[in-house]
Amino acid sequence: MTTPEPDDFIKSEAEAFEDEESENPILGWAKAIVFGIGDTAKDILEEGRRGAREAMQDGWERFDQKTKHRRD
């Protein structure tokens, strides 16, 4: 059994790629926009949660400073 030559392997992959239907450019742009919006929404939610945790911690610190009952 012989191994295929590298050129033969590259040619076969290129031929396989040519057989695939090319994606409609408008569909490609639409996918990019949708995925971009999704990534942005995830980033916004993550920052919102981080801000809420910090605000909660600040509130508890102010509460602890005002009261004798410290939270542990």
Secondary structure as UniProt FT lines:
FT   HELIX           6..19
FT   HELIX           25..66
//
